[in-house]
Amino acid sequence: MNLDELKERLTAIDAELSDIVDELEAEAPDEEPTEDAPEEESAEETERASTEELEARSAKLMEERQTIMAEIEKAEAAIAEEKRAMEEVIANKQTKEIEKREEEKMADMEIRNTNEYINAYAEYIKSGDNTECRALLSENATGGTVPVPEIVYDIVKTAWEREGIMARVRKAYLKGNIKVGFEISATGATVHNEGVAVDEETLVLGVVELPAKSIKKWVSISDEALDLSGEAFLRYIYDELTYQIAKKAADELIALIKAAGTASTTTAVAVPAIKVTTVGMDTVAQAIAQLSDDAANPVVMMNKLTWAEFKKVQYANGYGADPFEGLPVEFNNTITAYSAATTGVPYVIVGDLEQGALANFPNGEDIQFKFDENTLATSDLVRVIGRQFVGLGIVAPNAFCKVTK
């Protein structure tokens, strides 16, 4: 019998045993027999014989029940072992599939770092035809993104890191326009005393939206540069255009800081401003004092001409102190120089770029290229356009402070 049949038989045995118990209880004598009733003795003998039959049947059923229980236990153990073996087979299969995919990834990664693939990728960038790249990969998929050589990642990373401001900005890689919540105002935590109700927090929140926009940069290169192959071409194109795009992103971020109001609204964070008409040794310190407690790693941002004004004050007075309070200084020449700044125009920005700013790359940090060989063909030049899709925003109140005249 299979497991279901064994269980059905066990149920039938238990039902029959229950009936036997009921019959035995029903046949039990209510009182002791008397010597003067031979007919009653005959009835008792009949009942006794019936009881013995029921008890014999009960014993036989109990023996069969034990046998069936052992068979059920054995069958369930066999099923459990079969299930375990099947799970092991499936797990081994999945492990082998994962290992196979990992091996294919490693193989593709090794291929992507070969000169042959780098040359093919350079031709793909020029022509837009990825056939040669895909033919070299172990998984020759017809869809999806063409894998980028490791050298390109290094070039792009280095280019972004060369731009000091964007290198410090926190980055995200979320699709679409993201929204970031921030706290406009809130009451602080309280110490709870036993038996006293805790006051409810008064909390006002705002939301900043980071719409992604395309930052584009185009250069005209000679036919000789276009004829460069492999790594030389990729370095020439990626390094120049990526850095210029990163620099423009920094300029846009500075513009957002300069345009920000001094009080937070439900859709924009506050950037406080202080008025310092004459550069002094305490100018940066005054700006630091305006920052929130969350702005733990501030930097100083200014035009290089303004930096020279600070150093002039330091040297002229023979001060041994640092006018920048030991903070890193990042240069951006879209910030108006101190000498050219007019009333209300910022000439120094102090703030925590990691805490207060966010750059979202919906399509990743890779640069998209287009080549135009026709527009400047008579001049033997080829126009190359690089494009980066990025959303920039100031996302924390009082993470920056502007110093104005």
Helices and strands as residue ranges (DSSP letters): H 3-27, H 38-112, H 115-127, H 131-136, H 150-162, H 164-168, E 170-172, E 178-186, E 203-210, E 212-222, H 223-226, H 230-259, E 273-275, H 283-288, E 299-302, H 304-316, E 329-331, E 346-351, H 353-356, E 357-360, E 368-372, G 377-379, E 381-394, E 400-404
